[in-house]
Each structure stands twice: as C-alpha cells, then as structure tokens.
Amino acid sequence: MSPRPPAPGSTEHTSRPRVEGDREQEILGAALDVLAEVGYDRLTMDAVAAQAKASKATLYRRWNGKASLVIDALMSQKEAPALPDTGNLRDDLVSAFCGLGGMTDLRQMALLGSVITAIGRDEEFAEAFRRQFIGPKAAINATIYERARARGEIRDDIDLDILIPALPGIILHRLFLLGELPTEELITAVIDQVIIPAAATRG
C-alpha cells in the first residue's frame, strides 16, 4: 500500500528540515568565503546560497537575513577568547593581542576589514557584532586592566574607558588607514611605549 499523504495543516505536512550539523558549517564557510571576496555590503543571501550549492529558502530556514548569517559565520571560526594570567599587565596584553584570534591573526583582521563599513550603516548588524563578536574580547581586556589595577600596576586616577581601547585603536588605525599589517613587534612596541607608560603608577 502506498503511504498516505499528510493531511493539510498537519505538522507533518508543514514541517521543514532544520539546517544543522555539517550542512550548517558548509553554509557558514560559504558565507565567510563570500564575505572575504566581496565584503558585507555586497554580500547577498543569493550569493551565499550559490557558493554553498543550496537554495535561498534553505538559508532562510535557519537565518532571517544576512546580518544573523554573517554573525554566525564569524562566530563559527572564532574560538572563545582566553583570559591570560601571567601576573603582570605587559605579558597579559602581549598574550591576549598576539595569540590565536588576536590582532596578529591576519584572517581575523581581514574578516574585520570586510565588515567595518557595515558597523556604521547597518544598525542590526552593528548591534549583534558588538554584542557577540566584540563583547567577549572587550570583557577579557577589561579584566586584564582591572586585575592590573588591583595589583597596583595602574594608577587609580586613570580612566580605563579611555586606556583600554588605546592599544587596539592604534593597531587598527595603522592597519586600515596606513596599510601596516599587525605584528607582534608592533603590538609589543605600542604596549611598551604607550600603554605601560600611560598606565604606570607614578614613583
């Protein structure tokens, strides 16, 4: 006997397969490939679907638009940031900014460059990017400086809201405006010549 078709309106009739597992990772990888090639502004769900050899409907089963898709794609290849604990501010900063996923990770920097314009143009994307992608790293950096202050390495009157973004700000300025790739030597020089002197307690 042939199987009976599902009754109209039943969950069997209307349910759709979820996008998950290996297929989800393939689509996220395709999104990263398109992002790296054309940037966020020119990325479309159609282009990602074509790259992933999937239908656009398949993408929309899992993501409501390109902002959520790109955020998930970025997060899929970004390990949770580790909190270094070397016992001093300088070495904690070197470890945080020069390790895997830090500012010497050229793939991470290239992906950041591909979305930088969207942060100022796409409010939905910017909010999600700051919360999910930047937020965990910012929390790690804040902890590094707060512990250094507790150890007496940072004077009490300095504004950490100004000091904390100084290191990534200098590196990103040199990368995106001057075309200078981040290196451990450059990051260490900024730490030694700018951050530590600015933060240090006065003798």
N, C-alpha and C positions, 0 to 999 in steps of 0.2 A: 504494500500500500504506500502511495506517495505521501510525504509529510504534509500535514495540514498547515496552510499558511496562517501566520499570526493574525489575530483579529485586529481590525482597525482600532487605533487608540491604545492598544496594549503596550506595555513596556517592552515586550519582545519586538514589537513592530517598530517602535520609535527609538530604541536604544542605539547608540553608536559606539564603536570600539574606541577605547581610550588610546592616546598616544603616550607610550611609556617605554621604559627599558631601552634596549638597543636602538629602536626606531627613534625614540626621543633624542638620544645622543647624536644620531646621524643628522637629524634636523638641526639641532643646536650647533653641530660642527659646520653644517652648510651655512647657517646664519653667520657664524664667525668668518667663514670664507668670503661671503658676500660683503660683510661689514668691512673687512680688511681691504677688499678690492674697490668698493665704491663709496664707503663712508655711510654714516647713519642717515644723512639727509636723502640720499639716493637709494637706500635700501628699500625694497618693497617685499610684501608677502609673496607676490608672484615670483620674484627673483629667487627668494629662498626656496620656494616650492620647486622651482625648476632645478636649482642646484641639488636639492635633496631627492629629486625624482619622486615628488609627492604632489598630491593635489592641494590647492589652496584651502579647500574645505578641511583637509586633514590637519593643516596648521591651526585653523580656527576652532577645531575641536579641543585644542589644548591652550591656545593663546588668543586673547581678544584683540591683539593688534601687534604692531612691530615693537612698540615700547616694551611690553612684557616679554616678547620673544627675545629681544636683544639683551635685556637684563638677565634673563635665564641663561642665555648663551654665554654672556660674560662670567656669570657666577659658576657655570659648569666647568670652566677651566681655571678657576681661581681658588687655590687652597685657602682654608681658613688661616688668617694671619697668626703667626706665633708671637707670643709675648716674650721677648728676650729678658734674661735676668742675669746680667754679668756682674752686677754690683756697682756699676758706675754709668753715668749718663752717656759719655762718649761711646763706649763699646756697645751699649744698648742701641744707640742710634745707628751705628755702623751695621750692626746685625739686622736691625729692622729694615733699613733702607737699601742694603746691598745684598740681601739674601734672595731666595726664590720668591718671586712675586713682588719684589721691591722695585726700586726705580732703576736698577741695572738690568732688570728683566725687559729686554727690548721688545718682546712680543706684547707684554703688558702695556708698555709705553705706546706701541703702535696702535693697539686697540683703543687706548685712551685718546690718542690723536684722532681716531676715526669717529669719536662721539663728542668731541669737545664743542663743536658748534651746536649740537642738539641741546646741550645743557642750557644754553641761552635762548633757545627757540621753542623747545617742546617741554611744556611745564610738567606733563605727566611723566615723561622720561626723566627729566631732571630730578623730580622728587624721588622716584624709585631708585635712580642711580645714586643719589646722595645717601639714601637710607640703607640700601642693600650692598652697594659696592664700596662706597667711600666710608660709610658709617663704621664698620668693624675695624678698618685700618685707623681711622681717626680715634677710636676708643683706645686702641693699642698705644698710639702716640701719646695720648693724654695720660695714660697710666705711666708710661716711661718718665714723663716730665714730673708728674705728681710724686712718684717714688723718689726721683732725684731731689725734689724739694724737701721731702721728708728726711732724706739723708743729709741735708744741709748743703747740697751742691748748687742749688739755685737760690738766689736771694729772695726774700719774702715780698719785696715791693714790685717784682717784675710781673707784667701781665701775661699769663700763659696763653691767653687767647690770641695775643699778638706773636708771641715767641714760637708757639707750636707750628703754625703754618709757614714759618720763615724758611725752613730747610726745603720742603717740597716746592714752595713758591719759587725759590731761586733756581732750583734744578729744572722745573717746568718752564720757567722763563727762558733759560738757556737752550732747552730742547726745542720748544715750539716757536720761539721768536728768533733765536740765533742759530738754530740748527746744530747744536752741540749735543752729541749723544751722552747720556749719563754714564759715568764710570765710577768705580769705587774710589779712584784717586780724586775725582772732582767732588764727590759726596763727602769724602773724608776731609778735603780742604775746606769745604763750607762749614762742616762741623767744627773743625779746629780754629778757623779764622773768624767765624761769625757767631755760631750758636754758643759754643762754650764761653768765649769772652763776654758775650751779651748776658749769659745766664749766671756767670760765676759770682759767688759772694765776694764782696769787697774785703780785702785784708785790712 
